Amino acid sequence: MLAYHLDLALRSLKRSPALTVLMVLAIAMGIGASMTTLTIYTALAGDPLPQRSARVFHVQVDPRPMEDYAPGVEPESQLTRFDAEALLRDARGQRQAMMTGGRLVLTPEGADATPFVSDSRYTSADFFPMFEVPLRFGRSWTAAEDTGRERVVVISSTLNQRLFGGANPVDRSVRINETQFRVIGVIGDWQPTPYFFDLNVGRYRELEGVFLPFSTALELKLGRSGSTTCFGDVATSDATALGAPCVWIQYWVQLDDAAKAREYRDYLDRYAEQQRAAGRFARPPNARLRPVMAWLDQQRVVPADAQLQVWLALGFLLVCLVNTVGLLLAKCLRRAPEIGVRRALGASKRAIFAQFLVEAGLIGLLGGLLGLVFAGIGLWLVRSDTQSLPQMLSVDWPMLLAGFGLELVATLVAGLLPAWRACQVTPALQLKSQ
């Protein structure tokens, strides 16, 4: 019986091709627009540390002078070197990491190798286990290697492909600026989006190519990137010096339960009070401890209009479905004589209802498939034409297929009204009018 209804639906759609194309395009455009917008929003507002983001916290203290002080004002988002190293030594969390971004000149192996510039990250040893960074080859450095200022480096898969053709590079060397470093590891498939642990170097960006110990970067005075804010007169001093009143280091800590988070928050207040008593801090304790998603929300990483655009796209899809209902109703009214004849020849209301519902489902199927094509084209255009959205944006097939399924269900629901209306056609009136 389903094959019979499909055959009738195909015949009906072929009889009015312009109307069929109009309905299919309306649904396809609604699906394409809504799925493209939802995919972009998911990339913008996604959790960069699934299953772990509630246990990883961004740390802030307030070392600024009393000038322009107001109770409860948001402290600087970064720490001074003195504070970051003090918190790292105290090690009150399960894991903790201090870090900053940089840019380095790399020279591959070989006499004819051409140097090139790569973004880098200088961090402490806990960075890799705390963020569960997957390693394709080798390992990350240890705390002892960090303290010992070892010339070791972990590189990204992209950089490994460029330097070593994707082969295992462990124990091979690469020259960074004027120093030889030993490669000890290669990062696997990992691309945090948004780039939560250092928003200063870009909220949506590709993974840096080089990761090396923070202490090594300090000793070699490697170039930095990101932001630096200094307080007071530091025109003649080094902003990275231990006692410099400059914030430029991001600090993260892992706390595995709510009790440990409360303890760490109290520890930050005590630390701030101790630094105030020592004359380093002027302001009363004003620490912040936020998990990853709260930190991203506080920094307004997702554009304010992104959610509005999602609702507009879903509204556009609803309008497309309503228009399709109107066109199906119009088609039903035009086919009233045909329905009357079929009823007079013995077709039941159930059969008429099933035929029109199958026809609506077929239109939804064609529109949904074309909508997936439109969504793919839309995402390709976004990746190629804009720098403000993540370039790593990719087609989220599970979400697109879920959207396709929901659209098909919505089309069937929308087809209930025209199908019901077709069942109400009175055969006698239609035959008499003919």
N, C-alpha and C positions, 0 to 999 in steps of 0.2 A: 504493500500500500504506500509506503514511503517513496518508493521509486516512481509510482504513479503520480503522487503529488509533486515530486521533483520535476517530472516530465511536464506536468501542467504549468508549474512555476516558470520553467525555462521558456515554454511556449509563450506565456504571458509577458515575460520580460522582453522577448524578441519582438513582440508585436508593437511595443512602444519603446524603441531603443533610446530615444532622447530622454524620456522620463527616467528610464533605468539608469543611464549614465549620470543624470543629475543626482539621483538618490545615492548612488555608489560614491560619487565624488564628494557629496556633502558629508557622508559618514567618514570617508577616507581623510578628508581635510581635518575633521574634528579629532579623529584618532591621531593623525600625524602631529597636529599642534599640541594636543594634550600630552602625548607620550614624549615628545621632544622636551617640552617644558618640565615635565616630571623627572625626566632623566637628568636634566641640568640641575634641578633643585636637589635631587638626591646626591649628586656629586658635590654640590655646594654645602649641603647641610648634613652630609653623612658623618658617621662615627669613624674617625681615623684609627681608633684602637678598639675594634669590636671585642666585647666580653672583658675588656681591661680598662676602659676609659674611666670607670668609677673608682679605680684604685690608683690612678696616677694623677698627681696634683702639681699644679703650678704654684710656685712660692714667690711671695712678694714681701719685702719689708720697706720701711720708709726712712732713708738716710738723709733726706733733704733738710735744709735749714728752716728756721721758723718763718722766714719771709713768705707771705701769701698763705700762711697756714690757716686751715679751716678744719674743724673736727670732722672725722669720717671721710675726708677727701681721698680719692683713689691714689694709692702710692704708685711709684714708677713700676713699669712692668718688668724691668731687669734689675740685676743686683750689681753691686760693686765687686771687684775681685776679692777684697778683704772679706766681705760678708759671704760670698759664694764659697771661698776656701774654708772659712770657719764652719759653715754649715756642713760642708763635705767632710771635714775632719770629725765633727761630732757624730755624724752618721746615725741620726736618730730615726731614719726610715729603714724599711726593708732594703731599698735601693735608692740611690740618689745620683744625679748627674748634673754637671755644669757644662755649659757649651756656648759656642758662638760660631758664626759663619766666617768664611774666608774665600779668597781667590788666589790660586797658585799657578805657577808655570811648571808644566810637566814636560820632561824630555824622555821619550821612550828609549829602550835599548837599541843599540845599533849606531854605527858611525854616521849614517846619513839620516838619522831621525830628526824630525822637525818638531820643535817645542810648540806647545799650545797651552791655553789657559783653561783651567777647570775650577768650578765652584767646589768648596771644601767645607768640612765641619770639624772643628776642634772640640773634643768632648772627653769626659772621663769614662772610666771602664764600664760603669754600670749602664751606660746608654743602651748597649745591645741587649742584655737580658731584661732590662726594665721595659723596653718597648717591644720585646720579643722580635727583634730583627732577624729574619731568616738568613742563614749563610749557605751559599751554594758550594763554596770551597773554603777550607781552612777554619779559622777561628777569629775571635776578636781578641784585643789585648787584655792583659790582666791589670789589676790595681798596682802590682809591683812594677810592671813595665811602664805604667803611667807615671808612677812616682820616680822611676829611674830615667825618665825622659828618653825612652828607647825610640830609635828611628824605625818604627813599624807603622804600617798603614793597611787599612781595609778599603777596598775600592768597590764601586758599583758594578753591576753586570754590564751596563752600557760601556763604562770605561774599560772594563776587562776585555770586551769585544774589540775595542779600538786599540788597546795596547798589546794584547796577547792573542787576539783572534778567538777569544772565548775559551781557550784551554785553561787548565788548572795553573794559576800563576804563583802558587804558594812558594815562598823562598826565592822568588825572582826579585829583581830590584828595579826601581824606577827613580829617576832623579827629579826631585821636587825643589824648585828654585836652584840652589847650588849644592843640595845635600842628597846623598843616596839613602833611599828608604827601602826596607824589605817588605814585600807584600806578604801578609799573613792570612788574609781572608778576602772573600768576595761575597757581597750581599746578593741574595737571591731575589725572588719576585716580591718586592716591597715598594709601595708607593703611597705614603700617607697623604690623604686628601680630606680636608685641608691640611696644609703643612703646619700642623698645630704647634710643634715644639719650638719654632722660631718664626713668628709671623713677620718679623722685621725684614727677612730676606725674600718675602713673597708668600702670599696666602695660598696661592695655587701655582705650583711649580714642580719641575722634575727633581728627582732625588739628586743630591750632590754626588759628585764623582769620587771624592777623596774624603776619608775619615781617618783622623790621626789623633794621638793623645794631646790633651789640652796643655799639659806641662811641656811637651816637646815644642808645640807651637809657640808658647811663651818664650822658651829658651832661644829659639831660632828667630824670634820676632817676625813670624810669618804674617802676611797681609790679611787684614780683616775686612769683612763686609757686614752690613747691618747698621744699626743706629747706636750712637753713643751720646749720653747726656751727662754733662759735668756741672757741678755746683761750686760757686765761689770762683776765685782767681786761680785757674790752672793753665794759663796761657803758656807757661814755660815748662810745664811738667808733662810726663808721659801718662796719658789717660789709662794705660793698662798697668801702671805701676801698682804695687800692693796697697799703698796708702792713698792712692788718688781718689778724690771724691767724684768718681764717674761711674755711671751704671752702663753696662754693656754686655752682661752675661745673663743668659737664660738659665733658670734653675728648676729642676723637676725632681719629685720624690715619689716613691711608691709606698703606699700605706694600705695594708690589706683588709682593714675593717674600720668601722666607724669609731671604735674606741681608740685605735692608733691615730686616726685623723684628729680626734679631739686632743690627744696627748701632744701631737706634733704642733697643733695650733697654739696650745699653751706654751710649748717650748719656744715658739717664735716670739711670743709676747715677752717671755722671760729674757730671751736673747736681746730683744730690742731695748728692754729696760736696763740690761747690763751695759749695752753700748751707750745708752744715754747717760748712765752713771759715769762711764769712762770718758765722756765728752765727745764721742763720735756722732751720736744721734742727738738732734736738738728736739725733735718732736716726740710726743707721747707714743707708746706702742701703737702701731697702725698696720699690722700684718694682714696678709690675705693668703688663703689656701683654698684653691678652687680645683675641682676635678676637670678633666679635659673638656667635656661638653659645656660645663658652666663657664670655663675660661673662654671658649670660642663664642659663647653667647655674650659674655661681657665685652668682648672685643668687637662685637657686631661683625663677625666674619661673613655671615650670610647677608647679602644686600637686603635692605629693608623692603624692597619691592618684589623680592623673589617669590614670597608666598602669595602676594597679590597676583602675580603673573600666573601662578599655578591655578588659582581660583578662576581667573579670567579664561584660561585655556579650557578648564573643565566646563565653565559656563558656555564657551563656544561649542564644545562637544554636545552639551545639552540642547543648545539651539539647533544644531545640525540634526539631532535625533527628532526634535519636535517638528522640524521642517520635513523630515522623512515621513513622520506620521501623517502630516498634512497631505503630502503627495500620495501616500498610500490610500488615504481616505478619498482623495479626488479620483484616483484610479478605480477604487471600489464603486463609487457612484457612477462612473462612466461604464462600468461593466455590469451595472444592475440588470439590464435585459438578459445578458448571458447567464447571470446567476439565477434569474427567474426561470429561464428555460431549463437549466440543470435541475433546479428544484422540482419543476413540473415533471421532469423525466425520472424522478425518484431519488435524486441526491439528497442526503440528509444534511441537517444543519451542522452536524459534527464533521462531515466530509468537507463542506464549504469552509468551515472554520479552520480545519487542518490545512487545506490548500493555501489559504491566505497567510496562515502562520508560517508555513514552509517557505512561501514566497518572501516574507519579511526576513526569515532567517537566511535565505540565500543572498538577499541584498546585503544583510549585515556581514555575511561571510566574505563576499567580494569586497565590500567597503573596508572591512578590517584588514584583509590581506594587502589591499592597496595602501591603507593607512600605515602599515608596518614599513612599506617601501618609503612613504613620505617621511616617516619618523627617521629612518636611516639617512635619507637625504638631508633632513633638517640638522641632524647631529653632525654630519660631515661638513655642512656649511658653517655651523658654529665653530667647529675645530679649526677650520681654515680661514675664517674671516674675523675672528676676534682674539684679542690678547687678554681680555679681562676675565675670561672663563678658563677653566683648566684645560690645557692642551692634551692631557691624558684622558680626557672625556671619551668614553667608549660606549658602544651599544650595550645596554643592560637587557640581555635577552630574556631572562626570567620575568623582569618587570614588564617588558613589552608583550610577552606572551600572556601574562596575567591581565594586562590591559586589553589585549585582544579578546580574551575570554569574557571579561566583564562587558566589553562592547557588544559582543554577540548576544549575551544574556539581555543587555539593555535593549538591543534591537528587537529581540523576540518579545520582550515586555511591551515595547512601543508598538509592535505589530498586533497586540491583543485587541486594541480598539478598532482598527480597520477590519480585523477578522471577525470580531463580534458584530460590527456594523453590517458586514456582508451576510451574516446569518439572519439578519432581521429583514432582508429583502422579501417582500410578499410576492410569491409567484403569480397569483391571479392578477394583481395590479400591473405587473410588468407585461404579462401576456395580453391583457386588455389594452394597454397603451400601445402595443405593437400592432 
